[in-house]
Amino acid sequence: QVQLVESGGGLVQAGGSLRLSCAASGRTDSLNPFGWYRQAPGKQREWVASITRAGDTTLVGFVQGRFTISRDNAMNTVYLQMNKLEPDDTATYSCFANSVDFPYKYWGQGTQVTVSS
């Protein structure tokens, strides 16, 4: 069984920073890649960033230059460093991890990020 637990959300002013963490437990060796989605109220969930076990990263265009995704393999933790936050970044951010054994995506419970103007 796999569990993903996020932390680090909160309320921040525009221009501020937050770092989200996603700690994985269970069969973590069966997971690749990890990443983050977000969903704002009244909007569809959208992919934000991914990182492979090898450390290759991809980020959606509207966060490039502001967000960074990284991972600590020894700690089975993935991070999303968010800088220069904007009110449009307000959303619930959810960590995900894809199974390498079968087509399945594990999800965390989500963490709320609110950016005030």
RAQUIPE-V957656 format. One record per backbone hydrogen bond with DSSP energy under -1.0 kcal/mol. CO is the residue of the C=O (numbers start at 1). NH is the residue of the N-H. E is the energy in kcal/mol with one decimal. If there is no record, write none. Layout:
CO/NH/E
CO/NH/E
This chain:
3/25/-2.1
5/23/-2.7
7/21/-2.8
10/114/-2.8
12/116/-2.4
13/16/-2.3
16/85/-2.3
18/82/-3.2
20/80/-2.4
21/7/-1.9
22/78/-2.3
23/5/-2.1
25/3/-2.1
26/28/-2.4
27/30/-1.6
28/31/-1.5
30/100/-2.7
33/98/-2.4
34/51/-2.7
35/96/-2.3
36/48/-2.9
36/49/-1.6
37/94/-2.4
38/46/-3.1
39/92/-2.4
40/43/-2.3
46/38/-2.5
48/60/-2.7
49/36/-2.7
50/58/-2.1
51/34/-2.6
52/55/-1.5
56/52/-2.3
58/50/-2.5
60/63/-1.8
63/66/-2.4
63/67/-2.8
66/83/-2.1
68/81/-3.0
70/79/-3.0
72/77/-1.9
76/24/-3.0
77/72/-3.1
78/22/-2.1
79/70/-1.9
80/20/-2.6
81/68/-2.3
82/18/-2.1
85/15/-3.3
86/89/-2.4
87/90/-1.8
91/113/-2.7
92/39/-1.9
93/111/-2.2
94/37/-2.6
95/108/-2.2
96/35/-1.9
97/106/-3.1
98/32/-2.8
102/104/-1.7
104/99/-2.8
106/97/-1.7
111/93/-3.0
112/10/-1.1
113/91/-2.0
114/12/-2.6
116/14/-2.5
